Amino acid sequence: MVFRVGWRWAGIGLIAAALVVGGCDAIRVVAVAFDDQLDQCDVPPTFDLTAGGTRPIGTESHLRVYLLRGLAGVFSLGFEQLAEEMRLAGLDANAFDGPTYYELADGLIDELANESNPPGIVLIGHSYGADDAIRMARLLRDAGIQVQLLYLLDATSPQLIPANVDRVVHLYHLWLPGYIAPAVFSGNPVELEPGNTHTELVNTIINEEDFGPAAACINHFNVDASNLIQQKILDEVLSLDETDAGGS
């Protein structure tokens, strides 16, 4: 098992220092710095969402996409770009701070209480936001609402996946703290609730062998902003069979 340790410890140290010295504004500076590292080897975007491009523009979609950001609402900055790309592709997509998952679920439950043709729900989360996406899915489960896709990036301390989720894709990195303390740190696969035979579960480690050279520049703090990863998410969402959105 191969771990990437150095940049993670450096990242945690920088975040801790930023919190002490400058609070959330300083953390944002650190987050931008990690995203800038992608310029060294990230792939260029392969999608073209402009008029006349390779993606549909303004087509009506039956999907509702919620993107949940990670720590302090200043990480997962790439989700703003991804949400905009999704909107240009005709999707109803918006990015939120992860801890708002409870209010988002509550509002969605009220909205769909008497809806005969509910939208297909897609939840996307990064880091703590990935944990919150699972929590949101569990709240929706309690209200009898299905989640068509749960797409997670480096979940940190995830709960078990409930059976109201049709498909889960989890992309994550290996690193030593996640191996030593899996209940505290990211770097581990997500798991299904006992007895959940419905959910299709895909756990995939991000590495250069499977993802190509661009993976060398991707880390826990910038995975959400990677063109390579954003393309995979966008392709996954656009491939959903919208005629079955909100399925059983």
C-alpha positions in Angstrom: 0.0 0.0 0.0 1.4 3.4 -1.1 0.7 6.5 0.9 1.2 10.2 0.1 2.1 11.8 3.3 4.1 15.0 2.9 1.6 17.3 1.2 -1.2 16.3 3.6 0.8 17.1 6.7 1.9 20.3 5.1 -1.7 21.1 4.2 -3.0 20.4 7.7 -0.2 22.6 9.2 -1.0 25.4 6.8 -4.7 25.3 7.6 -4.1 25.2 11.4 -1.7 28.2 11.0 -4.2 30.1 8.8 -7.0 29.5 11.4 -4.8 30.9 14.2 -3.5 33.9 12.2 -6.3 35.0 9.9 -9.4 32.8 10.3 -11.5 31.9 7.3 -10.0 34.5 5.0 -6.6 33.1 5.5 -7.9 29.6 4.9 -9.3 30.7 1.6 -5.8 31.9 0.6 -4.5 28.4 1.4 -7.3 26.7 -0.5 -6.6 28.8 -3.6 -2.9 28.0 -3.3 -3.7 24.2 -3.3 -6.0 24.7 -6.3 -3.2 26.5 -8.2 -1.0 23.4 -7.8 -3.2 21.8 -10.4 -1.7 24.0 -13.1 1.4 21.8 -12.9 -0.1 18.7 -14.5 -3.9 18.8 -14.6 -5.6 18.1 -18.0 -7.4 20.8 -19.9 -11.2 20.7 -19.8 -12.5 18.4 -22.5 -16.1 19.6 -22.3 -17.3 22.7 -24.1 -20.4 24.2 -22.6 -20.5 27.3 -24.7 -23.1 27.8 -27.4 -22.4 25.4 -30.2 -20.2 23.3 -27.9 -20.2 19.6 -27.2 -22.8 19.7 -24.4 -26.5 20.5 -24.5 -27.4 24.0 -23.6 -30.6 24.9 -21.8 -32.1 21.4 -22.2 -34.7 20.8 -19.6 -33.5 18.3 -16.9 -35.3 16.3 -14.4 -32.4 16.3 -12.1 -31.7 18.4 -9.0 -28.0 18.6 -8.1 -26.7 19.7 -4.7 -22.9 20.2 -4.3 -21.7 20.3 -0.6 -18.5 22.1 0.2 -15.9 21.0 2.8 -14.2 22.7 5.7 -15.4 26.2 6.7 -17.1 26.7 3.3 -13.9 28.0 1.8 -12.5 24.7 0.6 -14.2 23.0 -2.3 -13.9 26.2 -4.3 -14.0 24.2 -7.5 -17.6 23.3 -6.8 -18.7 26.9 -7.8 -17.2 26.3 -11.3 -18.6 22.8 -11.5 -22.1 24.0 -10.5 -21.9 26.7 -13.2 -20.8 24.1 -15.8 -23.8 21.9 -14.8 -26.2 24.8 -15.2 -24.8 25.6 -18.6 -25.5 21.9 -19.5 -29.2 22.4 -18.5 -29.0 21.0 -15.0 -30.5 22.5 -11.8 -27.3 22.6 -9.8 -26.0 24.7 -6.9 -23.2 24.6 -4.4 -23.7 25.0 -0.7 -21.8 24.9 2.6 -21.8 21.3 3.8 -23.3 22.0 7.3 -26.4 23.4 5.6 -27.4 19.8 4.6 -30.0 19.6 7.3 -31.8 22.7 6.1 -31.5 21.6 2.4 -33.0 18.2 3.3 -35.8 19.8 5.3 -36.7 22.2 2.4 -36.6 19.4 -0.1 -38.8 17.1 2.0 -41.4 19.9 2.3 -41.2 20.6 -1.4 -41.7 17.0 -2.5 -44.3 16.1 0.1 -47.1 16.1 -2.5 -45.0 15.9 -5.7 -46.3 13.2 -8.1 -43.2 13.4 -10.4 -40.3 14.3 -8.1 -36.9 15.2 -9.6 -34.0 12.8 -9.5 -31.8 13.9 -6.6 -28.0 14.0 -7.0 -25.7 14.8 -4.0 -22.1 15.6 -4.5 -19.7 16.3 -1.6 -16.0 16.9 -0.9 -14.2 16.0 2.3 -16.5 17.0 5.3 -19.0 17.9 2.6 -19.0 14.3 1.4 -19.8 13.2 5.0 -22.6 15.8 5.0 -23.9 14.5 1.6 -24.3 11.1 3.2 -26.1 12.6 6.2 -28.4 14.4 3.8 -29.2 11.1 2.0 -30.0 9.5 5.3 -32.5 12.4 6.2 -34.1 11.9 2.8 -34.3 8.2 3.4 -36.3 8.8 6.6 -38.8 10.8 4.5 -39.0 8.2 1.8 -37.1 10.2 -0.9 -34.7 8.4 -3.2 -31.3 9.6 -4.2 -30.3 8.7 -7.7 -26.6 9.4 -7.3 -24.2 10.1 -4.4 -20.8 11.3 -5.7 -18.2 11.7 -3.0 -14.6 13.1 -3.1 -12.4 12.0 -0.2 -15.0 11.5 2.4 -13.5 12.1 5.9 -15.5 10.3 8.5 -18.5 9.0 6.6 -21.6 7.3 7.9 -22.9 4.1 6.3 -24.7 4.5 3.0 -28.5 4.0 3.2 -30.6 1.9 0.8 -32.5 4.9 -0.7 -29.3 5.7 -2.7 -29.2 4.1 -6.1 -25.5 4.5 -6.9 -22.5 5.8 -5.0 -19.2 6.8 -6.5 -16.4 7.6 -4.1 -13.0 8.8 -5.3 -10.4 8.9 -2.5 -6.6 9.1 -1.7 -4.6 6.8 0.4 -2.5 8.3 3.2 -1.0 7.1 6.5 -3.3 8.9 9.0 -6.3 7.4 7.3 -4.8 4.0 7.7 -4.0 4.5 11.3 -7.2 6.4 12.4 -9.9 5.6 9.7 -12.6 7.0 11.9 -11.0 10.4 11.9 -9.1 10.9 8.6 -10.0 10.5 5.0 -8.4 7.8 2.8 -10.8 4.9 3.2 -13.7 3.5 1.3 -17.3 4.2 2.2 -19.5 1.3 3.2 -23.1 0.3 2.9 -25.5 -0.1 5.8 -26.0 -3.7 6.8 -28.7 -5.3 4.7 -28.4 -2.7 1.9 -28.5 -4.8 -1.2 -30.0 -2.0 -3.4 -27.1 0.5 -3.7 -24.5 0.1 -6.4 -21.2 1.1 -4.6 -18.0 2.1 -6.4 -14.9 3.0 -4.3 -12.0 4.1 -6.4 -8.5 5.2 -5.3 -7.1 8.2 -7.2 -3.7 7.2 -8.5 -1.6 7.8 -11.6 -2.0 4.2 -12.8 -5.7 4.5 -13.2 -6.2 8.3 -13.7 -3.1 9.2 -15.6 -0.3 11.8 -15.0 -2.8 14.4 -13.9 -3.4 12.5 -10.6 0.1 13.5 -9.5 -1.2 17.1 -8.8 -4.4 16.1 -7.2 -4.7 16.0 -3.4 -7.3 16.1 -0.8 -7.5 19.9 -0.8 -7.9 20.5 -4.6 -9.5 17.3 -5.9 -12.8 19.2 -6.3 -11.1 21.8 -8.6 -9.4 19.2 -10.9 -10.5 19.4 -14.5 -10.0 15.6 -14.7 -12.3 14.9 -11.7 -14.8 17.5 -12.7 -15.1 15.9 -16.1 -15.7 12.5 -14.5 -18.5 14.0 -12.3 -20.1 15.8 -15.1 -20.1 12.8 -17.4 -21.6 10.6 -14.6 -24.4 13.1 -13.9 -25.2 13.7 -17.6 -25.2 10.0 -18.3 -28.1 9.4 -15.8 -31.3 8.2 -17.4 -33.5 11.2 -16.7 -36.6 9.3 -17.7 -36.1 7.3 -14.5 -35.1 10.3 -12.3 -36.5 9.9 -8.9 -36.8 6.2 -9.4 -37.6 3.6 -6.8 
